[in-house]
């Protein structure tokens, strides 16, 4: 695997492109097609390592999946069709994979061990383990189940009413998936609406999930059966985000990104970028697999600093690293607060982006729940970061790609170390970027 990425500035980004299938939607499509009655196809899926690890997990659990570059054929074995694996399941770098699988496996009648890479084994698992235990799950793990590996002894589950202290799509999805296998009603509430891909995918497959006010209500076991379907995965907005910002901050750029998922719980970056002055057009809106999809055209524009509070954080959580780059070259201050969740992502993204961008000349004051970025732009021009030696991703794919885009504003080439992690979500990032630069 290639371990460094070099960017060469001096040209605008121009052309038409696509991004990998949405990572979040691909995980959920794999889960629900594996549990469906009969065959499904999953087209335009994300081929990043995170999703491939979830695919391999279901193959280990006895599901036949035929893999082609553009399409997966999943031979679902029905609601109780999974079988005990003969060894631990490796979820790689995927927090979504391990937490959602924990929900599915908690209600089975067999034993499973879920583990992952060094990063996953540092990330908090107690947020899903605690409510799953309330449903009757038997889960052991390091630090009392706070850290992976997780050893899950499948049990008969019962529905619970759970009010999550954090707005987390992974917590919500893990409980809803466990609720499918539980007796009785599972009711879930959260302080703010997190990503709703699971709810949309449930509805797409005809799974009876209802809303009571802001709560989600699921009747387990008795009513749950669904048939295989054709699923088309929209392009990943979080992957498109790097090119939305890149085309905005690099003068003379004009990029169209086709077939991008525009789930409103994910697209806070568009709202923030438009407030900053970005020129983003939303074209040809439509729907795929219950998800809104459109083409995005973005042209270079001058940016101004903005305030981003807790209400916008859930919709911009994965776009934070590239948003920091936009703020660093804008004119004026950008203040980000209520983002403490970023400290437990693939890296502590508040610390890593502060460290890396400060080295590139950005003016950043780190705070416990965010940061203040004094933009380098002035006098009607976006600012420029400087190329540095020693830039590193800290093993975080989104940090690596954000630094690559930031480096395109510099005056010379820059190399980002430890960039192999980009494979987890955007395997073709470097050739896609090169194509837009060599129009």
Secondary structure by P-SEA (a helix, b strand, c coil): cccbbbbbccccccccccccccaaaaaaaaaaaaacccbbbbccccccaaaaaaaaaaaaabbbbbbcccbbbbbccccccbbbbcbbbbccccaaaaaaaaaaaccccbbbbbccccccccccccaaaaaaaaabbbbbcccccccccbbbcccbbbbbbcccccccaaaaaaaaaaaaacccbbbbbcccccccaaaaaaaaacccccccccbbbbbccccbbbbbbbbbbccccccaaaaaaaaaaccbbbbbbccccccccccaaaaaaaaaccccccccccccccbbbbbbbbcbbbbbbbbbccccccccccaaaaaaaaaaaccbbbbbcccccccccccaaaaaaaaaaaaacccccccccbbbbbccccccbbbbbbbbccccccccaaaaaaaaaaaaaccbbbbbcccccccccccaaaaaaaaaaac
